[in-house]
């Protein structure tokens, strides 16, 4: 029996009056005797759907969406509330998996706090589209750093080289009219240590996040952190330039860490407490290093060193916008009131920052270092 035939059987025999609902007794019989081969995750979902219903009916449209590899928001929320249980053993117990499937299982346990979501992701994953955004950003950052390293013959503290600061990619307050600099600064890095830290974190955390939540959501989160970083610097540290992808990296990291904390009991990633402490220590050390370079530069320079405020604003974006994105696995963001509150807040901040950059520098008489 193919899928269309099964749908026709459900509608004609189990819902002849077209009410949109199916009696639980009839639906249980269908699940137990169906002829359509289903993925294990779908079978788990169907059995859970039967057991949990309190009104003696199953929504026909919800069933169709589930059979079509979709899950309604109401079904997703019910799973999150713990009212539906799996019938099979946990995903971690599955044996005989290939290398790729073992990696997908690792990603599921690393990112998702619910066993039902983990099984669903594991069986639905087809690596299409692949997680290319974080990989492309990292590759471009490495290429740009290598080019400037070879050109300047300097691999640390590159901001002390005038030719580095003359790059059209660096954000500098004297070049605020060149709008692309509010984004392009993420490809420039102070030195090998900053590049290594950012690349390692965004690959270790960003790639699994992109595999689970998709390129659109993770790229939105990353770029929102990058934009918030440069705009925050233009407001709070008006004389400082900005380089590095820390705004986007900290948005990803803070969102993931906040998601782990909010779902601590459900997370099954190994050594989660030790790993969280290590991540917080590394992130705090990087912020401390940025503060030291900003206010106590080890070498004389012609102007202020890059600001550290991008780190902090990226973390704020991750905790606000990113946490909601990660908690809404396969659930539409557009239907959530909290999502629109966050979007409205970000747009308000964006508009304020635009007006600030247009008018505040002259009104406050800020002495901007001459552009290189």
VENDA-V709599 format. One record per residue. N is the residue number from 0. SS is DSSP state (h for helix, s for strand, l for the rest). PHI is phi in radians with two decimals (none if undefined). PSI is psi as a letter, one per 20 degrees, with the letter a starting at -180 (NA if undefined). Layout:
BEGIN
n->[N & N]
ss->[SS & SS]
phi->[PHI & PHI]
psi->[PSI & PSI]
END
This chain:
BEGIN
n->[0 & 1 & 2 & 3 & 4 & 5 & 6 & 7 & 8 & 9 & 10 & 11 & 12 & 13 & 14 & 15 & 16 & 17 & 18 & 19 & 20 & 21 & 22 & 23 & 24 & 25 & 26 & 27 & 28 & 29 & 30 & 31 & 32 & 33 & 34 & 35 & 36 & 37 & 38 & 39 & 40 & 41 & 42 & 43 & 44 & 45 & 46 & 47 & 48 & 49 & 50 & 51 & 52 & 53 & 54 & 55 & 56 & 57 & 58 & 59 & 60 & 61 & 62 & 63 & 64 & 65 & 66 & 67 & 68 & 69 & 70 & 71 & 72 & 73 & 74 & 75 & 76 & 77 & 78 & 79 & 80 & 81 & 82 & 83 & 84 & 85 & 86 & 87 & 88 & 89 & 90 & 91 & 92 & 93 & 94 & 95 & 96 & 97 & 98 & 99 & 100 & 101 & 102 & 103 & 104 & 105 & 106 & 107 & 108 & 109 & 110 & 111 & 112 & 113 & 114 & 115 & 116 & 117 & 118 & 119 & 120 & 121 & 122 & 123 & 124 & 125 & 126 & 127 & 128 & 129 & 130 & 131 & 132 & 133 & 134 & 135 & 136 & 137 & 138 & 139 & 140 & 141 & 142 & 143 & 144 & 145 & 146 & 147 & 148 & 149 & 150 & 151 & 152 & 153 & 154 & 155 & 156 & 157 & 158 & 159 & 160 & 161 & 162 & 163 & 164 & 165 & 166 & 167 & 168 & 169 & 170 & 171 & 172 & 173 & 174 & 175 & 176 & 177 & 178 & 179 & 180 & 181 & 182 & 183 & 184 & 185 & 186 & 187 & 188 & 189 & 190 & 191 & 192 & 193 & 194 & 195 & 196 & 197 & 198 & 199 & 200 & 201 & 202 & 203 & 204 & 205 & 206 & 207 & 208 & 209 & 210 & 211 & 212 & 213 & 214 & 215 & 216 & 217 & 218 & 219 & 220 & 221 & 222 & 223 & 224 & 225 & 226 & 227 & 228 & 229 & 230 & 231 & 232 & 233 & 234 & 235 & 236 & 237 & 238 & 239 & 240 & 241 & 242 & 243 & 244 & 245 & 246 & 247 & 248 & 249 & 250 & 251 & 252 & 253 & 254 & 255 & 256 & 257 & 258 & 259 & 260 & 261 & 262 & 263 & 264 & 265 & 266 & 267 & 268 & 269 & 270 & 271 & 272 & 273 & 274 & 275 & 276 & 277 & 278 & 279 & 280 & 281 & 282 & 283 & 284 & 285 & 286 & 287 & 288 & 289 & 290 & 291 & 292 & 293 & 294 & 295 & 296 & 297 & 298 & 299 & 300 & 301 & 302 & 303 & 304 & 305 & 306 & 307 & 308 & 309 & 310 & 311 & 312 & 313 & 314 & 315 & 316 & 317 & 318 & 319 & 320 & 321 & 322 & 323 & 324 & 325 & 326 & 327 & 328 & 329 & 330 & 331 & 332 & 333 & 334 & 335 & 336 & 337 & 338 & 339 & 340 & 341 & 342 & 343 & 344 & 345 & 346 & 347 & 348 & 349 & 350 & 351 & 352 & 353 & 354 & 355 & 356 & 357 & 358 & 359 & 360 & 361 & 362 & 363 & 364 & 365 & 366 & 367 & 368 & 369 & 370 & 371]
ss->[l & l & h & h & h & h & h & h & h & h & h & h & h & h & l & l & l & l & l & l & s & s & s & h & h & h & h & h & h & h & h & h & h & l & l & l & l & l & l & h & h & h & h & h & h & h & h & h & h & h & h & h & l & l & l & l & s & s & s & h & h & h & h & h & h & h & h & l & l & l & l & l & h & h & h & h & h & h & h & h & l & l & l & l & l & l & l & l & l & l & h & h & h & l & l & l & l & l & h & h & h & h & h & h & h & h & h & h & h & h & h & l & l & l & h & h & h & h & h & h & h & h & h & h & l & l & l & l & l & l & l & l & h & h & h & h & h & h & h & h & h & h & h & h & h & h & h & h & h & h & h & h & l & l & l & l & l & h & h & h & l & h & h & h & h & l & l & l & l & l & s & l & h & h & h & l & l & l & l & l & h & h & h & h & h & h & h & l & l & l & l & h & h & h & h & h & h & h & h & h & h & h & h & h & h & h & h & h & h & h & h & h & h & l & h & h & h & h & h & h & h & h & h & h & h & h & h & h & h & h & h & h & h & h & h & h & l & l & l & l & l & s & l & l & l & h & h & h & h & h & h & h & h & h & h & h & h & h & h & h & h & h & l & l & l & l & l & l & l & l & l & h & h & h & h & h & h & h & h & h & h & h & h & h & h & h & h & h & h & h & h & h & h & h & h & l & l & l & l & l & l & l & l & l & l & l & l & l & h & h & h & h & h & h & h & h & h & h & h & h & h & h & h & h & h & h & h & l & l & l & l & l & h & h & h & l & h & h & h & h & h & h & h & h & h & h & h & h & h & h & h & h & h & h & h & h & h & h & h & h & h & h & h & h & l & l & l & l & l & l & l & l]
phi->[none & -1.45 & -1.13 & -1.11 & -1.15 & -1.12 & -1.07 & -1.15 & -1.07 & -1.06 & -1.23 & -1.35 & -1.68 & -1.74 & -2.45 & -1.14 & -1.56 & 0.95 & -1.40 & 1.59 & -2.30 & -2.19 & -1.11 & -1.05 & -1.08 & -1.17 & -1.18 & -1.07 & -1.10 & -1.11 & -1.10 & -1.30 & -2.12 & -1.17 & -1.79 & -1.52 & -1.31 & -1.94 & -1.08 & -0.96 & -1.14 & -1.19 & -1.11 & -1.01 & -1.11 & -1.11 & -1.13 & -1.16 & -1.09 & -1.16 & -1.16 & -1.55 & -1.19 & -1.76 & -1.86 & 1.35 & -2.43 & -2.09 & -1.22 & -1.10 & -1.12 & -1.12 & -1.12 & -1.08 & -1.11 & -1.16 & -1.17 & -1.66 & 1.16 & -2.21 & -2.30 & -1.20 & -1.13 & -1.16 & -1.15 & -1.12 & -1.15 & -1.12 & -1.10 & -1.09 & -1.39 & 1.38 & -1.49 & -2.20 & -2.07 & -1.41 & -1.65 & -1.86 & -1.16 & -1.19 & -1.05 & -1.11 & -1.48 & -1.19 & -2.06 & 1.27 & -1.50 & -1.31 & -1.06 & -1.14 & -1.15 & -1.15 & -1.16 & -1.08 & -1.13 & -1.07 & -1.09 & -1.05 & -1.33 & -1.32 & -1.89 & -1.74 & -1.62 & -2.04 & -1.10 & -1.12 & -1.12 & -1.11 & -1.14 & -1.07 & -1.10 & -1.05 & -1.46 & -1.58 & -1.13 & -2.23 & 0.95 & -2.49 & -1.36 & -1.25 & -1.35 & -1.67 & -1.10 & -1.07 & -1.11 & -1.15 & -1.03 & -1.12 & -1.09 & -1.10 & -1.06 & -1.16 & -1.10 & -1.07 & -1.12 & -1.11 & -1.09 & -1.25 & -1.10 & -1.21 & -1.15 & -1.59 & 0.96 & -2.61 & -2.03 & -2.36 & 0.85 & -1.17 & -1.15 & -1.41 & -1.63 & -0.98 & -1.14 & -1.16 & -1.27 & -1.40 & -1.04 & -1.21 & -1.61 & -1.26 & -1.41 & -2.33 & -1.02 & -1.31 & -2.05 & -1.09 & -1.18 & -1.49 & -1.06 & -1.07 & -1.14 & -1.15 & -1.93 & -1.19 & -1.08 & -1.18 & -1.56 & -1.78 & -2.38 & -1.07 & -2.94 & -1.06 & -1.19 & -1.21 & -1.06 & -1.08 & -1.12 & -1.14 & -1.12 & -1.12 & -1.17 & -1.26 & -1.35 & -1.21 & -1.80 & -1.19 & -1.12 & -1.04 & -1.09 & -1.20 & -1.09 & -1.51 & -1.74 & 1.63 & -1.20 & -1.15 & -1.20 & -1.27 & -1.15 & -1.07 & -1.12 & -1.11 & -1.22 & -1.12 & -1.14 & -1.11 & -1.14 & -1.07 & -1.10 & -1.20 & -1.18 & -1.12 & -1.10 & -1.14 & -1.69 & -1.70 & -2.37 & -1.18 & -1.70 & -1.69 & -1.43 & -2.45 & -2.45 & 1.76 & -1.65 & -1.13 & -1.03 & -1.22 & -1.09 & -1.23 & -1.13 & -1.14 & -1.14 & -1.17 & -1.13 & -1.16 & -1.11 & -1.12 & -1.14 & -1.11 & -1.13 & -1.16 & -2.12 & -0.98 & -1.16 & -1.53 & -1.25 & -2.09 & -1.23 & -1.20 & 0.92 & -1.14 & -1.18 & -1.09 & -1.19 & -1.17 & -1.07 & -1.10 & -1.12 & -1.15 & -1.13 & -1.14 & -1.16 & -1.14 & -1.12 & -1.16 & -1.12 & -1.07 & -1.12 & -1.13 & -1.12 & -1.08 & -1.16 & -1.25 & -1.84 & -2.34 & -1.08 & -1.25 & -2.26 & -1.15 & -2.39 & -1.40 & -2.77 & -1.04 & -1.47 & -0.96 & -1.38 & -1.76 & -1.17 & -1.12 & -1.04 & -1.21 & -1.17 & -1.07 & -1.11 & -1.13 & -1.07 & -1.10 & -1.21 & -1.49 & -1.22 & -1.16 & -1.08 & -1.15 & -1.09 & -1.26 & -1.41 & -1.88 & -1.11 & 0.97 & -2.15 & -1.16 & -1.25 & -1.13 & -1.58 & -1.83 & -1.10 & -1.10 & -1.11 & -1.23 & -1.11 & -1.16 & -1.08 & -1.09 & -1.11 & -1.15 & -1.14 & -1.07 & -1.07 & -1.08 & -1.12 & -1.07 & -1.14 & -1.12 & -1.12 & -1.06 & -1.19 & -1.40 & -1.97 & -1.18 & -1.06 & -1.30 & -1.13 & -1.53 & 1.15 & -1.23 & -1.49 & -1.47 & -1.01 & -1.05 & -1.02 & -1.09]
psi->[p & r & g & h & h & g & g & g & g & g & g & g & h & i & m & h & j & l & i & i & q & p & q & h & g & h & h & g & h & g & g & h & j & q & i & p & o & q & q & h & h & h & g & g & g & g & h & h & h & g & h & i & p & i & j & j & q & p & p & g & h & h & g & g & h & g & h & k & k & q & p & q & h & h & g & g & h & h & g & h & i & j & i & p & q & q & i & r & r & q & h & h & i & p & r & k & q & r & g & g & h & h & g & g & h & g & g & g & h & h & h & p & i & p & h & g & h & g & g & g & g & g & h & i & p & j & k & o & q & r & n & h & g & h & g & g & g & g & g & g & g & g & g & g & g & g & g & h & g & g & g & i & l & p & i & q & l & h & i & i & p & h & h & g & i & i & p & i & h & p & p & p & h & i & k & h & h & n & h & h & h & i & g & i & i & i & i & q & q & g & a & h & h & g & g & g & g & g & g & g & g & h & g & h & g & g & g & h & g & h & h & g & i & r & h & g & g & h & h & g & g & g & h & h & h & g & g & h & g & h & h & g & g & i & g & h & m & i & i & q & r & p & q & q & k & h & g & g & g & h & g & g & g & h & g & g & g & h & h & g & g & h & l & g & h & i & p & j & p & q & l & h & g & g & h & g & g & g & g & h & g & g & g & h & h & g & g & h & g & h & g & g & h & g & i & m & p & i & q & q & r & i & r & q & r & q & q & i & h & h & g & g & h & g & h & g & g & g & h & f & g & h & g & h & g & h & i & l & p & k & p & p & h & h & j & p & h & h & g & h & g & g & g & g & g & g & h & g & g & g & g & g & h & g & h & g & h & g & h & h & g & g & h & i & k & p & n & p & q & p & q & NA]
END
